[in-house]
Amino acid sequence: MKTSLVAIAALLVLSGAAFAAKPITEKESVTIKVTIDAIDHANRLISFKDKDGNYETVVAGPEVQRFDELKVGDKVTFQYTESVVIELRKPGEPAPASATGEPTIARGATDKPSGTVTQQETATVTVKSVDMNIPSVTFTTEDGHTMSYKVKDKGRLKGVNPGDRIVITYTDALLITVK
């Protein structure tokens, strides 16, 4: 199981996401607009500059099939989205198998290079104990690690019991468009 999923579950618990019979979905997006400032074709490097004059240089791997179409001065938008779905499963209820999918690339069919890269991970942790006095929850990951986290609002732990499982599905996506 990826450590990132455990961290996400902890963040949701700490942020006060209530566990309920229906799944809880948290989603956040960030959009960054930059301009291509320089291109090193020999090394496949692209230097971007944002509106504040900050620079970032990235390597365009072989998956960037339309690299040669990029030009200095092109405007590029990066939209990064993360979502987490967390669901409480009572003992005996089936849970999906854990999985880490390979990144999926969907190339845009526009005049300019564009595309989306997505990846999804699913894991299940088992509640080991709930301490309403602290308040905190302790759970065991699929690889046997035990972790404990404080919870801001103990009311969020109502209905959560030892033996319950928490299914966490984490998805991230990066949409890149060039204008």
C-alpha positions in Angstrom: 0.0 0.0 0.0 1.3 3.4 -0.8 2.1 5.6 2.1 0.4 8.5 0.4 -3.0 6.9 0.8 -2.5 6.5 4.5 -1.4 10.1 4.7 -4.5 11.2 2.8 -6.8 9.1 5.1 -5.1 10.8 8.0 -5.6 14.2 6.5 -9.3 13.5 6.0 -9.7 12.3 9.5 -7.8 15.3 10.8 -9.7 17.7 8.7 -13.0 16.5 10.2 -14.5 14.5 7.3 -17.3 12.6 8.9 -17.5 8.9 8.2 -21.0 7.9 7.0 -22.9 5.2 5.2 -22.3 7.0 1.9 -18.9 7.8 0.5 -17.3 11.1 1.2 -15.5 12.9 -1.7 -13.0 15.7 -1.3 -11.6 17.4 -4.4 -9.2 20.2 -5.0 -7.8 21.8 -8.1 -4.9 24.2 -8.9 -4.5 26.0 -12.2 -1.1 27.5 -13.3 -0.6 29.5 -16.4 2.9 29.9 -17.8 4.7 30.9 -21.0 7.4 28.9 -22.7 10.5 31.0 -22.3 13.1 28.6 -23.8 13.3 25.2 -25.4 16.4 23.0 -25.5 15.6 20.6 -28.3 18.7 18.4 -27.9 18.0 17.6 -24.3 14.2 18.0 -24.5 14.1 20.7 -21.8 11.3 23.3 -21.6 11.7 26.4 -19.5 8.5 28.1 -18.3 8.0 31.5 -16.8 5.0 32.5 -14.8 3.4 36.0 -14.5 5.6 36.8 -11.5 8.8 36.1 -13.4 9.5 32.7 -11.7 11.1 30.1 -13.9 10.8 26.3 -13.9 12.6 23.9 -16.3 11.1 20.4 -17.0 12.2 17.5 -19.1 9.7 16.5 -21.8 10.0 12.7 -21.8 9.2 10.5 -24.8 5.5 10.5 -23.9 5.4 14.1 -25.1 4.9 13.1 -28.7 4.3 16.6 -30.1 7.4 18.2 -28.4 8.7 19.6 -31.7 5.5 21.6 -32.2 6.1 23.7 -29.1 7.4 27.2 -29.5 8.9 29.9 -27.3 6.0 32.2 -26.4 3.4 29.5 -26.3 1.0 29.9 -23.4 0.6 26.7 -21.4 -2.0 25.9 -18.7 -1.5 23.2 -16.2 -4.6 22.1 -14.3 -3.8 19.7 -11.5 -6.7 18.0 -9.7 -6.7 15.6 -6.7 -9.7 13.8 -5.3 -10.2 11.4 -2.5 -13.2 9.2 -1.9 -13.4 7.6 1.6 -15.9 5.0 2.5 -16.6 3.2 5.8 -17.2 -0.5 5.5 -18.6 -2.5 8.4 -17.2 -6.0 9.1 -18.4 -8.5 6.5 -19.1 -5.9 3.9 -17.0 -6.4 0.8 -14.2 -4.0 0.0 -12.6 -3.5 -3.4 -9.1 -5.0 -3.9 -6.3 -2.6 -3.4 -4.7 -1.4 -6.6 -2.3 1.1 -8.0 -3.1 1.8 -11.6 -0.4 2.8 -14.1 -0.6 6.4 -15.2 -3.0 6.8 -18.2 -2.2 9.4 -20.9 -5.0 10.8 -23.1 -3.7 13.0 -25.9 -5.7 15.9 -27.0 -7.0 16.1 -30.6 -6.5 19.9 -30.9 -4.3 21.9 -33.2 -1.8 22.5 -30.4 -0.3 19.8 -28.1 -2.4 18.9 -25.1 -3.3 15.9 -23.0 -4.2 14.5 -19.6 -2.3 12.2 -17.3 -4.3 10.4 -14.6 -3.6 7.8 -12.0 -5.7 6.1 -9.3 -4.9 4.2 -6.2 -7.2 2.3 -3.9 -6.4 0.9 -0.5 -8.2 -0.3 2.6 -7.2 0.3 6.2 -8.7 -1.5 9.2 -9.8 0.4 12.3 -7.9 -1.1 15.3 -9.3 1.3 18.0 -11.2 4.5 18.5 -10.4 6.7 21.6 -13.1 9.2 22.1 -11.2 10.8 25.1 -8.3 12.0 23.0 -10.1 11.8 20.3 -8.2 9.6 18.0 -8.4 6.6 15.7 -5.8 3.8 15.3 -5.8 1.7 12.1 -3.7 -1.0 10.5 -2.6 -0.8 6.9 -2.7 -3.7 4.5 1.0 -4.2 4.9 0.7 -4.5 8.7 1.7 -1.0 9.8 -0.3 0.5 12.7 -0.9 4.3 12.7 -2.7 6.6 15.1 -4.1 10.1 14.4 -5.9 12.7 16.5 -9.3 13.8 15.2 -10.3 17.5 15.6 -14.0 16.7 16.2 -14.8 13.6 18.2 -18.3 13.6 16.7 -16.7 12.6 13.4 -15.8 9.2 14.9 -19.4 8.4 15.9 -20.3 5.0 14.4 -16.6 4.1 13.7 -15.7 0.9 15.5 -12.8 -1.5 15.7 -12.9 -4.0 12.8 -14.5 -1.4 10.5 -12.6 -0.9 7.3 -12.0 2.5 5.5 -11.6 2.3 1.8 -9.6 5.1 0.3 -9.5 5.9 -3.4 -7.1 8.6 -4.5 -7.1 10.0 -8.0 -4.8 12.7 -9.4 -5.0 14.2 -12.9 -2.9 16.7 -14.8 -4.5 18.5 -17.8 -2.0 20.4 -20.0 -3.2 22.7 -22.8 -1.1 24.9 -25.1 -2.4 28.0 -26.8 
